[in-house]
Amino acid sequence: MRTGMISAVALLLACVQVSQGGVAPYRHILVRDFRTVKDGQVICFNIGTAAHGPSTLATLMKRWPDTKFSVWADAPLVPELATLMARRFPNVAIYTGDKVPETDADLLLVSSGSGIAGSVRRSIEAWRASRADRPVAAYAIGYSSAQRALISTFDFCFFRDKEALARAEGGKNGTPTLPVKHGFAPDAVFDFDAADDAGASALLAEHGLEPGKFVCAIPGHRFTPWWEFSGGKADAKRAAKNAQHEISDNAVVCAAIIEAVRNHGMKALLCAEQRTEMVLATRALYDRLPPDVQAKCVVLRAFWPPDLALGVYRKSRCVFGIEMHSQVMALGNGVPACVFRHSGFGTKSSMFKDVGAGEWLLDIDEPGAARKAAAMVGGILADPVAAAAKCRAVRTAIDRAADEALARGSVRRVFLRKRGGVPRRRRVQPSRTTGSSPRRNRPRPRLCSPSGQTRPWASIPSVCAGRLNSPSAMCYNIEPHGDSNSRFQASNKEK
């Protein structure tokens, strides 16, 4: 009972301290990201995927400013991504390759994204083979049942949408079966802030666009045609599905463009979130617009990195289309955004609803989707004050959810003996026993600093307030910034 109260107070105070940039439970976090490789380099194929690593760093650095961060990538970054990282995170080291980096990191963190890809799974196995006493965790990821066994060994795991969370928790008869600390955390791309404002201003000037007087429209496929970019064998079934829906799906985006141009005096930038959509911007959008609307449209012919895209989005009035993460980064930066989803989106499309932006989420498989899309975008453009207020409310919800997740992540689990390959809670041995008195007669544990003094309440979030696996009460000492082999030490002081 008392332990439960301590845990509750710890979590509450952790929320306050994390939101104010409080003490982190880890001294050095190694973030695992940058996985899309071609010709020996991590490329920018999808600006949402490329933004996940920088966004995760931004989210964590805001709340744990005293923690050191580094990045583990599959391969060296292409110049545009390397420039982004150097400009936004000049003090973050980037390690590449399959070998575990030689660092003093005390946590391997899988960055926000769709889930745990093959190369990341191999990295986790290599990490545990060489650093069995140091935990693994994941922040704001998607869920797949194939990942369940691996996730169950993590220190903590937070999911980027509540539908994924429900699937992860769902057991037989509705009984939660995920044994690790877990919950909901908004996709980190909501926090992407590495905008290239100078590049964006140059792009607008080149194409005759003025800040606040244009919208960004993004086409989409039913399935990403990776084979068009990688040169691999085409998936005939998915290619046929894309061809079947290309015109009807993107007609919804066309309807919103026409509304913005004809009824609200906007220009439109037709752009892409991933490389294979560039041809769609012309074929499925521009070529199917009326001539008077075409005259007010600009097709972006070159693919852009995420920092340039964000710089442009921030200068627009609205971002909409059949994608997800362009709208996520726009909305996180205070720009109204609409997601036109279809059945192939999976659970990630519920991210908007989870942060209070459900009214800007449209299912294009429903009847009348084009009319609804035009009304949705028209409403935003007609009442910018209300749209701005909505964006502020969403930003508050994002920050609150991230604070709560990382507050829970900051209350450390006491591992770390491994039995059967699965981390176990380590039994903390008291320096001397006091007998086997009934629980109600045992003194409560004190939370002590390394010097033996009782820790101030503000430091409680950085310690594990869990139940002690010992027959007697004692003081125990958990050093959030100590060596990983001596972080959990029992004090020889009793109350």
C-alpha positions as a printed NumPy array, in Angstrom:
array([[  0.   ,   0.   ,   0.   ],
       [  2.728,   2.413,   1.051],
       [  4.869,   1.393,  -1.902],
       [  1.972,   2.057,  -4.244],
       [  1.54 ,   5.54 ,  -2.768],
       [  5.244,   6.247,  -3.221],
       [  5.039,   5.124,  -6.858],
       [  2.011,   7.347,  -7.5  ],
       [  3.689,  10.381,  -5.931],
       [  6.868,   9.656,  -7.88 ],
       [  4.964,   9.576, -11.175],
       [  3.09 ,  12.797, -10.372],
       [  6.245,  14.66 ,  -9.455],
       [  8.031,  13.186, -12.446],
       [  5.388,  14.715, -14.739],
       [  6.045,  18.129, -13.201],
       [  9.805,  17.769, -13.328],
       [  9.936,  16.351, -16.861],
       [  7.759,  19.191, -18.178],
       [ 10.254,  21.618, -16.611],
       [ 13.294,  19.803, -17.984],
       [ 14.035,  17.719, -14.891],
       [ 16.653,  15.181, -13.892],
       [ 16.878,  12.285, -16.341],
       [ 17.243,   8.69 , -15.175],
       [ 19.945,   8.011, -17.774],
       [ 23.323,   9.65 , -18.174],
       [ 23.826,   8.81 , -21.862],
       [ 21.19 ,   7.549, -24.322],
       [ 22.117,   5.936, -27.634],
       [ 19.233,   6.523, -30.083],
       [ 18.846,   3.861, -32.792],
       [ 17.57 ,   5.343, -36.05 ],
       [ 18.339,   6.165, -39.717],
       [ 17.589,   2.83 , -41.379],
       [ 16.751,   3.512, -45.049],
       [ 19.949,   2.6  , -46.916],
       [ 20.773,   2.713, -50.615],
       [ 24.228,   2.503, -52.188],
       [ 25.882,   2.417, -48.775],
       [ 24.255,   5.588, -47.407],
       [ 21.202,   6.45 , -45.343],
       [ 19.004,   8.302, -47.821],
       [ 16.   ,  10.588, -47.581],
       [ 13.325,   8.504, -49.258],
       [ 10.468,   9.648, -47.003],
       [ 10.69 ,  12.92 , -45.093],
       [  8.649,  11.473, -42.234],
       [ 11.006,   8.529, -41.825],
       [ 14.037,  10.821, -42.083],
       [ 12.586,  13.124, -39.417],
       [ 12.003,  10.44 , -36.783],
       [ 15.544,  10.428, -35.383],
       [ 15.935,  14.217, -35.115],
       [ 12.408,  14.445, -33.695],
       [ 13.097,  11.85 , -30.996],
       [ 16.22 ,  13.764, -29.989],
       [ 14.245,  17.02 , -29.823],
       [ 11.545,  15.414, -27.666],
       [ 13.997,  13.93 , -25.185],
       [ 16.405,  16.862, -25.028],
       [ 13.573,  19.212, -24.158],
       [ 12.683,  17.108, -21.129],
       [ 16.055,  15.626, -20.142],
       [ 18.499,  18.473, -20.875],
       [ 21.284,  17.039, -18.707],
       [ 21.453,  13.739, -20.581],
       [ 24.049,  13.11 , -23.271],
       [ 22.719,  11.736, -26.563],
       [ 24.293,   9.959, -29.494],
       [ 22.875,   8.241, -32.583],
       [ 23.445,   4.791, -34.058],
       [ 22.648,   4.682, -37.796],
       [ 22.753,   1.873, -40.317],
       [ 25.24 ,   3.727, -42.542],
       [ 26.704,   7.206, -43.127],
       [ 24.068,   9.859, -43.821],
       [ 23.656,  11.501, -47.215],
       [ 24.85 ,  15.155, -47.212],
       [ 21.423,  16.754, -46.75 ],
       [ 20.686,  14.646, -43.659],
       [ 24.206,  15.09 , -42.299],
       [ 23.808,  18.857, -42.699],
       [ 20.471,  18.788, -40.882],
       [ 21.956,  16.866, -37.95 ],
       [ 25.061,  19.056, -37.734],
       [ 23.002,  22.245, -37.761],
       [ 20.372,  21.149, -35.233],
       [ 22.433,  18.787, -33.048],
       [ 26.085,  19.853, -33.312],
       [ 27.106,  17.984, -30.157],
       [ 25.458,  14.649, -30.999],
       [ 27.874,  11.976, -32.225],
       [ 26.631,   9.675, -35.004],
       [ 27.922,   6.094, -35.098],
       [ 27.338,   3.913, -38.151],
       [ 27.419,   0.263, -39.078],
       [ 26.506,  -3.061, -37.488],
       [ 29.056,  -2.987, -34.683],
       [ 27.913,  -1.738, -31.284],
       [ 29.403,   1.743, -30.766],
       [ 32.124,   2.07 , -28.143],
       [ 30.295,   4.475, -25.866],
       [ 29.372,   4.729, -22.203],
       [ 25.642,   4.851, -23.073],
       [ 23.462,   3.296, -20.389],
       [ 20.335,   2.936, -22.569],
       [ 19.703,   1.9  , -26.172],
       [ 16.52 ,   3.652, -27.301],
       [ 14.622,   2.68 , -30.445],
       [ 13.457,   5.992, -31.912],
       [  9.91 ,   6.895, -32.815],
       [  8.715,   5.204, -35.989],
       [  6.672,   2.384, -37.419],
       [  8.281,  -0.281, -35.252],
       [ 11.35 ,  -2.469, -34.937],
       [ 12.87 ,  -3.171, -38.353],
       [ 15.235,  -6.041, -39.112],
       [ 18.436,  -4.018, -38.735],
       [ 17.233,  -2.577, -35.423],
       [ 16.421,  -6.037, -34.107],
       [ 19.961,  -7.132, -34.958],
       [ 21.338,  -4.052, -33.212],
       [ 19.397,  -4.926, -30.071],
       [ 20.774,  -8.47 , -30.122],
       [ 24.333,  -7.151, -30.536],
       [ 23.824,  -4.605, -27.744],
       [ 22.632,  -7.263, -25.328],
       [ 25.447,  -9.6  , -26.261],
       [ 28.045,  -6.977, -25.305],
       [ 26.169,  -4.941, -22.674],
       [ 23.859,  -7.34 , -20.893],
       [ 23.514,  -5.047, -17.87 ],
       [ 22.26 ,  -2.052, -19.871],
       [ 18.605,  -1.827, -20.879],
       [ 16.764,  -1.281, -24.16 ],
       [ 13.618,   0.823, -24.601],
       [ 11.418,   2.264, -27.344],
       [  9.638,   5.592, -27.631],
       [  6.497,   6.294, -29.712],
       [  6.577,   3.307, -32.065],
       [  3.939,   1.321, -33.928],
       [  2.985,  -2.192, -32.889],
       [  3.186,  -5.583, -34.54 ],
       [  2.439,  -8.87 , -32.825],
       [  5.727, -10.186, -34.228],
       [  7.542,  -7.68 , -31.975],
       [  5.733,  -8.678, -28.794],
       [  8.308, -11.065, -27.354],
       [ 11.119,  -8.566, -27.921],
       [  9.174,  -5.6  , -26.54 ],
       [  8.398,  -7.611, -23.415],
       [ 12.096,  -7.495, -22.489],
       [ 12.399,  -3.694, -22.74 ],
       [ 12.84 ,  -1.273, -19.87 ],
       [  9.862,   0.675, -21.227],
       [  7.939,   0.896, -24.501],
       [  5.55 ,   3.666, -25.523],
       [  3.3  ,   3.465, -28.579],
       [  2.6  ,   6.333, -30.972],
       [ -1.161,   5.801, -31.229],
       [ -3.75 ,   4.464, -28.832],
       [ -4.994,   1.806, -31.228],
       [ -1.498,   0.3  , -31.299],
       [ -1.392,   0.545, -27.517],
       [ -4.718,  -1.292, -27.219],
       [ -3.456,  -4.064, -29.485],
       [ -0.264,  -4.369, -27.48 ],
       [ -2.187,  -4.558, -24.212],
       [ -4.91 ,  -6.891, -25.466],
       [ -4.778, -10.394, -24.056],
       [ -7.289, -13.154, -23.684],
       [-10.599, -11.947, -22.269],
       [ -9.301,  -8.381, -22.466],
       [ -6.596,  -8.965, -19.843],
       [ -3.472,  -6.863, -20.467],
       [ -0.503,  -9.121, -21.119],
       [  2.369,  -6.722, -21.842],
       [  4.716,  -7.113, -18.861],
       [  6.777,  -3.935, -19.245],
       [  6.215,  -0.313, -18.413],
       [  4.223,   0.998, -21.39 ],
       [  1.66 ,   3.54 , -22.532],
       [  0.874,   6.179, -25.148],
       [  3.355,   8.775, -26.397],
       [  2.668,  11.002, -29.427],
       [  4.761,  10.386, -32.536],
       [  7.993,  12.319, -32.053],
       [  7.614,  14.02 , -35.451],
       [  5.096,  16.322, -33.762],
       [  8.237,  17.784, -32.134],
       [ 10.336,  18.091, -35.299],
       [ 11.753,  21.622, -35.166],
       [ 14.813,  21.648, -37.465],
       [ 13.238,  23.956, -40.057],
       [ 15.428,  25.341, -42.827],
       [ 13.797,  28.774, -42.896],
       [ 16.379,  30.338, -45.197],
       [ 16.006,  27.549, -47.74 ],
       [ 12.23 ,  27.797, -47.493],
       [ 12.288,  31.556, -48.171],
       [ 14.45 ,  30.977, -51.228],
       [ 12.123,  28.256, -52.533],
       [  9.059,  30.482, -52.095],
       [ 10.75 ,  33.361, -53.898],
       [ 11.764,  31.058, -56.756],
       [  8.179,  29.901, -57.305],
       [  6.341,  33.168, -56.642],
       [  4.729,  32.045, -53.368],
       [  4.091,  34.369, -50.429],
       [  4.005,  33.308, -46.759],
       [  0.448,  32.768, -45.567],
       [ -0.994,  32.862, -49.088],
       [ -0.594,  29.274, -50.232],
       [ -1.482,  25.743, -49.207],
       [  0.531,  22.525, -49.534],
       [ -1.163,  19.533, -51.181],
       [  0.285,  16.012, -51.038],
       [ -0.839,  13.081, -53.234],
       [ -0.615,   9.458, -52.168],
       [ -0.558,   5.786, -53.155],
       [ -2.429,   2.926, -51.548],
       [  0.928,   1.152, -51.099],
       [  4.394,   2.661, -51.277],
       [  5.941,   1.355, -54.536],
       [  9.439,   0.769, -53.17 ],
       [ 10.394,  -1.067, -56.349],
       [ 10.176,   2.141, -58.388],
       [ 12.987,   3.636, -56.351],
       [ 15.075,   0.628, -55.353],
       [ 14.972,  -1.06 , -58.754],
       [ 13.746,  -4.305, -57.234],
       [ 11.039,  -6.607, -58.508],
       [  7.597,  -5.015, -58.503],
       [  4.832,  -6.311, -56.283],
       [  2.198,  -6.986, -58.955],
       [ -0.728,  -7.131, -56.551],
       [  0.142,  -3.841, -54.844],
       [  0.932,  -2.137, -58.133],
       [ -2.509,  -3.113, -59.43 ],
       [ -4.146,  -1.778, -56.273],
       [ -2.319,   1.53 , -56.67 ],
       [ -3.427,   1.857, -60.288],
       [ -7.013,   1.066, -59.363],
       [ -7.252,   3.82 , -56.738],
       [ -4.839,   6.467, -58.033],
       [ -7.417,   8.75 , -59.692],
       [-10.3  ,   8.282, -57.25 ],
       [ -8.117,   8.739, -54.137],
       [ -6.32 ,  11.836, -55.371],
       [ -9.559,  13.393, -56.618],
       [-10.209,  14.145, -52.939],
       [ -7.011,  16.203, -52.797],
       [ -7.967,  17.936, -56.048],
       [-11.303,  18.977, -54.543],
       [ -9.529,  20.603, -51.589],
       [ -7.101,  22.408, -53.941],
       [ -9.973,  23.803, -56.008],
       [-11.694,  25.029, -52.843],
       [ -8.543,  26.788, -51.617],
       [ -7.784,  28.446, -54.973],
       [-11.245,  29.477, -56.158],
       [-12.975,  30.371, -52.911],
       [-10.118,  31.6  , -50.711],
       [ -7.609,  33.169, -53.106],
       [ -4.812,  30.763, -52.25 ],
       [ -2.043,  29.403, -54.426],
       [ -1.15 ,  25.717, -54.08 ],
       [  2.216,  23.972, -53.842],
       [  1.897,  20.372, -55.051],
       [  4.609,  18.46 , -53.222],
       [  5.534,  14.963, -52.057],
       [  6.263,  13.285, -48.728],
       [  8.171,  10.413, -50.31 ],
       [ 10.046,  10.166, -53.575],
       [  7.661,   7.92 , -55.505],
       [  4.864,  10.493, -55.048],
       [  6.642,  13.141, -57.106],
       [  5.179,  11.807, -60.343],
       [  1.731,  11.783, -58.732],
       [  1.938,  15.51 , -58.02 ],
       [  1.809,  16.03 , -61.783],
       [ -0.102,  12.997, -63.031],
       [ -2.792,  12.668, -60.348],
       [ -3.128,  16.291, -59.19 ],
       [ -1.963,  19.027, -61.587],
       [ -3.064,  17.315, -64.815],
       [ -6.572,  16.785, -63.417],
       [ -7.23 ,  20.321, -62.227],
       [ -9.217,  22.916, -64.229],
       [ -7.051,  25.406, -66.189],
       [ -7.91 ,  28.355, -63.925],
       [ -6.759,  26.355, -60.892],
       [ -3.641,  25.073, -62.661],
       [ -2.608,  28.689, -63.165],
       [ -2.386,  29.1  , -59.391],
       [ -0.493,  25.847, -58.748],
       [  3.21 ,  25.084, -58.518],
       [  4.543,  21.531, -58.85 ],
       [  7.676,  20.902, -56.804],
       [  9.925,  19.013, -59.224],
       [ 12.826,  18.218, -56.858],
       [ 12.483,  16.082, -53.757],
       [ 13.23 ,  17.842, -50.508],
       [ 14.748,  16.912, -47.129],
       [ 12.569,  17.207, -43.998],
       [ 14.089,  20.475, -42.737],
       [ 13.306,  22.276, -45.997],
       [  9.821,  20.755, -46.078],
       [  9.107,  21.958, -42.546],
       [ 10.381,  25.433, -43.379],
       [  7.877,  25.621, -46.245],
       [  5.013,  24.091, -44.249],
       [  5.491,  26.669, -41.504],
       [  4.975,  29.47 , -44.039],
       [  1.801,  27.927, -45.495],
       [ -1.821,  28.356, -44.387],
       [ -2.689,  24.645, -44.432],
       [ -1.126,  21.26 , -45.281],
       [ -3.36 ,  18.444, -46.522],
       [ -3.207,  15.219, -48.482],
       [ -3.004,  11.434, -48.497],
       [  0.005,  11.155, -46.2  ],
       [  0.642,  11.322, -42.483],
       [  3.919,  12.807, -41.325],
       [  3.945,  16.016, -43.361],
       [  0.723,  16.889, -41.576],
       [  2.13 ,  15.686, -38.242],
       [  5.162,  17.978, -38.447],
       [  3.01 ,  20.874, -39.674],
       [  0.449,  20.51 , -36.914],
       [  3.174,  20.173, -34.282],
       [  4.504,  23.522, -35.484],
       [  1.151,  25.282, -35.29 ],
       [  0.031,  24.941, -38.919],
       [ -3.47 ,  23.505, -39.557],
       [ -3.275,  20.15 , -41.33 ],
       [ -5.706,  17.561, -42.682],
       [ -5.077,  13.843, -43.163],
       [ -7.062,  12.108, -45.902],
       [ -6.641,   8.465, -44.948],
       [ -7.614,   5.174, -46.561],
       [ -7.747,   1.599, -45.335],
       [ -4.033,   1.074, -45.992],
       [ -2.965,   3.604, -43.373],
       [ -3.225,   1.181, -40.465],
       [ -3.441,   2.413, -36.886],
       [ -1.098,   5.393, -37.392],
       [ -3.92 ,   7.504, -38.832],
       [ -5.498,   7.62 , -35.377],
       [ -2.595,   9.793, -34.159],
       [ -4.56 ,  12.922, -35.067],
       [ -7.537,  11.795, -33.029],
       [ -5.296,  10.895, -30.082],
       [ -4.008,  14.473, -29.759],
       [ -7.381,  16.164, -30.249],
       [ -7.286,  16.811, -34.004],
       [ -9.851,  14.203, -35.025],
       [-11.967,  16.782, -36.847],
       [ -9.108,  17.184, -39.365],
       [ -9.03 ,  13.465, -40.162],
       [-11.051,  12.222, -43.158],
       [-11.691,   8.69 , -44.412],
       [-11.579,   8.872, -48.22 ],
       [-13.168,   5.433, -48.592],
       [-16.462,   6.894, -47.358],
       [-19.075,   8.35 , -49.757],
       [-18.824,  12.092, -50.403],
       [-15.154,  12.278, -49.392],
       [-14.267,  14.939, -51.989],
       [-17.037,  17.249, -50.804],
       [-16.036,  16.706, -47.173],
       [-12.372,  17.415, -47.945],
       [-13.25 ,  20.709, -49.616],
       [-15.42 ,  21.701, -46.661],
       [-12.707,  20.742, -44.168],
       [ -9.991,  22.813, -45.857],
       [-12.43 ,  25.637, -46.606],
       [-13.406,  25.843, -42.937],
       [ -9.776,  26.198, -41.887],
       [ -9.085,  28.937, -44.436],
       [-12.326,  30.793, -43.658],
       [-11.638,  31.057, -39.918],
       [ -7.891,  31.271, -39.26 ],
       [ -8.405,  32.417, -35.673],
       [-10.336,  29.279, -34.757],
       [ -7.834,  27.12 , -36.639],
       [ -4.938,  28.701, -34.739],
       [ -6.71 ,  28.12 , -31.42 ],
       [ -7.22 ,  24.486, -32.388],
       [ -3.51 ,  24.128, -33.156],
       [ -2.598,  25.554, -29.744],
       [ -4.923,  23.115, -27.993],
       [ -3.399,  20.221, -29.924],
       [  0.122,  21.396, -29.04 ],
       [ -0.837,  21.419, -25.367],
       [ -2.206,  17.874, -25.633],
       [  0.975,  16.671, -27.363],
       [  3.211,  18.153, -24.684],
       [  1.081,  16.78 , -21.857],
       [  1.105,  13.249, -23.273],
       [  4.866,  13.334, -23.917],
       [  5.519,  14.662, -20.401],
       [  3.453,  11.881, -18.86 ],
       [  5.145,   9.168, -20.933],
       [  8.67 ,  10.312, -20.173],
       [  7.798,  10.789, -16.52 ],
       [  6.895,   7.111, -16.417],
       [ 10.041,   6.311, -18.357],
       [ 12.104,   8.191, -15.781],
       [ 11.055,   5.909, -12.919],
       [ 13.638,   3.204, -13.404],
       [ 12.935,  -0.503, -13.177],
       [ 15.442,  -2.346, -11.02 ],
       [ 16.678,  -5.183, -13.304],
       [ 19.144,  -6.822, -14.08 ],
       [ 19.876, -10.457, -13.553],
       [ 19.039, -12.406, -16.697],
       [ 17.359, -15.765, -16.496],
       [ 16.456, -17.595, -19.681],
       [ 17.47 , -14.562, -21.762],
       [ 14.833, -12.301, -20.176],
       [ 15.856,  -9.469, -17.811],
       [ 14.71 , -10.045, -14.249],
       [ 14.352,  -7.672, -11.334],
       [ 17.503,  -7.763,  -9.258],
       [ 17.086,  -8.683,  -5.619],
       [ 18.526,  -5.928,  -3.448],
       [ 20.182,  -7.463,  -0.382],
       [ 20.012,  -5.505,   2.883],
       [ 23.186,  -4.94 ,   4.826],
       [ 21.603,  -6.503,   7.903],
       [ 18.272,  -7.972,   8.683],
       [ 15.719,  -6.969,  11.216],
       [ 13.88 , -10.261,  11.405],
       [ 10.665, -11.292,   9.71 ],
       [  8.259,  -8.922,  11.384],
       [  4.771,  -8.525,   9.878],
       [  4.585,  -6.086,   6.953],
       [  2.62 ,  -3.535,   8.916],
       [  5.428,  -3.337,  11.468],
       [  8.22 ,  -2.862,   8.955],
       [  9.672,   0.662,   8.661],
       [  9.222,   2.344,   5.291],
       [ 12.245,   2.601,   2.988],
       [ 13.878,   5.971,   2.699],
       [ 15.088,   7.418,  -0.587],
       [ 18.675,   8.459,  -0.012],
       [ 21.281,  10.399,  -1.882],
       [ 24.758,   8.965,  -2.504],
       [ 25.908,  10.669,   0.699],
       [ 23.242,   8.877,   2.717],
       [ 21.052,  11.941,   3.186],
       [ 17.348,  11.663,   2.463],
       [ 16.712,  12.754,  -1.106],
       [ 14.544,  15.852,  -1.666],
       [ 11.108,  15.108,  -3.054],
       [ 12.015,  16.792,  -6.353],
       [ 14.487,  13.982,  -7.02 ],
       [ 12.007,  11.148,  -6.554],
       [ 11.161,  10.899, -10.289],
       [ 14.702,   9.758, -11.037],
       [ 14.586,   6.78 ,  -8.698],
       [ 12.678,   3.535,  -8.82 ],
       [  9.995,   3.582,  -6.132],
       [  9.079,  -0.05 ,  -6.703],
       [  8.521,  -2.809,  -4.148],
       [ 11.704,  -4.064,  -2.487],
       [ 12.34 ,  -7.782,  -2.913],
       [ 13.716,  -8.117,   0.574],
       [ 12.266,  -9.421,   3.848],
       [ 13.455,  -6.374,   5.726],
       [ 13.211,  -2.652,   5.213],
       [ 16.248,  -0.546,   4.476],
       [ 17.506,   2.598,   2.82 ],
       [ 18.532,   2.111,  -0.78 ],
       [ 20.527,   4.28 ,  -3.093],
       [ 19.839,   4.645,  -6.814],
       [ 22.175,   7.019,  -8.6  ],
       [ 20.644,   8.315, -11.854],
       [ 24.023,   9.398, -13.227],
       [ 26.28 ,   6.734, -11.711],
       [ 28.099,   3.872, -13.325],
       [ 25.74 ,   1.248, -14.715],
       [ 27.374,  -1.495, -12.643],
       [ 26.963,   0.357,  -9.373],
       [ 23.788,   2.333,  -9.966],
       [ 21.726,   0.217,  -7.635],
       [ 23.401,   0.048,  -4.239],
       [ 21.926,  -0.731,  -0.862],
       [ 22.708,   1.679,   1.921],
       [ 23.757,   0.324,   5.276],
       [ 21.59 ,   2.844,   7.05 ],
       [ 18.239,   1.95 ,   8.55 ],
       [ 15.484,   4.258,   9.511]])
